[in-house]
C-alpha cells in the first residue's frame, strides 16, 4: 500500500516539475506559457497574468502591442509594469 502511494506521489511530483520547468524555459525565451492559464488581462495594451500550479507568469505589453518583458514568480507576485521614460519636445518659435 505504501509503495503504491509513493509511486503516485512521485509521478505527480514529476508532472508538476515538468510543467514548472517548461513554462520557466518558455518565459526566458519570451514566449507564452503552455501549462499556465490566462486569468487576468489588463487594459494597458494587453498585459496578461497566467497562473500555473504554484507559479505565475506576467507578460507585459504596451499600447502599441509590442511585448516589453515577462516575469516569472509565485502567485503572490504583484503586477508592476515597467516605467516609461517621458520625452518632452521643444517648441519651435515661428
C-alpha positions in Angstrom: 0.0 0.0 0.0 2.8 2.5 0.9 4.7 1.6 -2.2 1.7 2.3 -4.4 1.2 5.7 -2.7 4.9 6.6 -3.0 4.7 5.8 -6.8 1.6 8.0 -7.2 3.1 10.9 -5.2 6.4 10.6 -7.2 4.6 10.6 -10.5 2.6 13.7 -9.6 5.7 15.5 -8.4 7.5 14.7 -11.8 4.5 16.1 -13.7 4.3 19.3 -11.7 8.1 19.8 -12.1 7.8 19.2 -15.8 5.1 21.9 -16.1 7.1 24.3 -14.0 10.4 23.8 -15.9 8.7 24.0 -19.3 6.9 27.3 -18.6 10.1 28.7 -17.0 12.1 28.0 -20.1 9.4 29.5 -22.3 9.3 32.6 -20.2 13.1 33.0 -20.6 12.6 32.7 -24.4 9.9 35.4 -24.3 7.1 33.0 -25.3 3.7 32.4 -23.7 3.5 29.6 -21.2 1.9 26.3 -22.2 0.8 24.9 -18.9 -0.4 28.1 -17.2 -3.9 29.5 -17.7 -4.5 33.2 -18.6 -6.6 34.6 -15.8 -6.3 38.4 -15.9 -5.9 40.8 -18.9 -5.1 44.4 -18.2 -6.2 47.4 -20.4 -2.7 48.8 -20.6 -2.1 47.4 -24.1 -2.8 43.7 -23.4 -0.7 42.6 -20.4 -1.7 39.2 -19.2 -1.3 37.2 -16.0 -1.0 33.5 -16.3 -1.5 31.1 -13.4 0.1 27.7 -13.1 0.5 25.1 -10.4 2.2 27.2 -7.7 3.6 29.9 -10.0 2.5 32.9 -12.0 3.8 34.4 -15.3 3.1 38.1 -16.2 3.5 39.1 -19.8 3.7 42.9 -20.1 2.6 44.7 -23.3 2.3 48.3 -24.1 -0.3 50.2 -26.1 1.4 49.5 -29.4 1.0 45.8 -28.8 4.7 45.1 -28.5 5.9 42.9 -25.7 8.1 44.6 -23.2 9.1 41.9 -20.7 7.9 38.8 -18.9 8.1 38.0 -15.2 8.1 34.5 -13.5 7.3 34.1 -9.8 4.9 32.9 -7.1 1.2 33.5 -7.0 1.9 36.4 -4.7 3.9 38.4 -7.2 2.5 41.9 -7.8 1.7 43.4 -11.2 4.3 46.1 -11.8 4.6 47.3 -15.3 7.9 48.9 -16.3 8.2 52.6 -16.0 8.3 54.6 -19.2 10.6 57.5 -19.9 8.8 60.7 -20.6 10.2 62.6 -23.6 9.5 66.3 -23.8 9.7 68.0 -27.2 11.0 71.5 -27.7 8.5 74.0 -29.1 9.7 75.8 -32.2 9.3 79.6 -32.5 7.6 80.9 -35.6 
